[in-house]
Amino acid sequence: QGSLEYHIPMVVGISGDLDVQLLEDSLQEIVFRHEVLRTNIVSEEGVGYQQIINSEDWSLQAQQVSQAKIDEAIAGYISLPFDLSSDYKLRSCLYTLEERDYVLVCVFHHIASDGWSEGILITEFLEIYSALQKDKPISLPRLDLQYSDYALWQREYLSGAVLESQLSYWEDQLIGVSPLMLPTDYARPSVQSTEGDGISLNLDTNLSSSLRDLSQSEGVTLFMLLLSAFKVLLYRYSGQDDICVGTPIANRTQVELEGMIGFFVNTLALRSDVSCNPTFQDFLQEVKDTTLSGYDHQLVPFEKV
């Protein structure tokens, strides 16, 4: 419906000599390599299906803009809605600021991409542009699978007994779960918005080293350790002893999926009980067991189609 919440933008400043035609050719080659970027989502009599189109009609947009207007131009471009039934799922615009200064804006739609895919786009672009510039063969591995292969396999696999087993596990894990009532500085509105924010924190070298040492001695990953600490913090703030936290996972467990642009990411709901007042070491092991169990029941073995 033209929502903007699932846009994934990438903004890159470029200075120096730039061959705009090679830039467009490089991005078009990526669209050609990854069918998911040229897949339309359409429906007939209420039944949705994927329709793959060619890459020849994909083009790089270009615009001259002043330095004073660049932020406004970028924001406007990122906010343009996608028509999932007809648009490519990657669009790009090159803004020329001065003779040798540019800003390249690429926008994925989340239906065809995730955070991992951004790295694939950058890696492939650098390789393709360099190869075309030097008139050399493009040295990228052939994609034996496309996202539609994965989607069809997943639909077929996650059915019957397998699907029932997965649903049964999560129903047991999440029965009776309730949201955390955290103290906030203002009341939440009755109609929730989609606004959000991110907070970054740098840990100093000594603390980082200590955390890694503790993780190793307890036989857990750094993620499990930090998740445990975060859950203790939520327990202290909320006063509730049933703590359930959602965390995104890459969901790429096979080599065949590592180089594919697509939407693979999923979310695990990891629940912990602190009502028995465990020691932090005991709680850490519980979080470890919950995380591994949830991971096992979320990811299924992938076989080549």
Buried (B, 14 or more C-beta within 10 A) or exposed (E): EEEEEBBBBBBEEBEEEBEEEBBBBBBBBBBBBBBBBBBBBEEEEEEEEBEEBEBEEBEBEBEEBEEEEBEEBBEEBBEEEBEBEEBBBBBBBBBBBEEEBBBBBBBBBBBBBBEBBBEBBEEBBEBBBBBBEEEEEBEBEEBEBBBBBBBEBEEEBEEEEEEEEBEEBBEEBEEEEEEBEEEEEEEEEEEEEEEEEEEEEEEEEEEEEEBEEBBEEBEBBEEBBBBBBBBBEBBEEBEBEBBBBEBEBBBBBBEBBEBBBBBBBEEBBBBBEBEEEBEEEEBBBBBBEBBEBBBEBBBBEBEEB
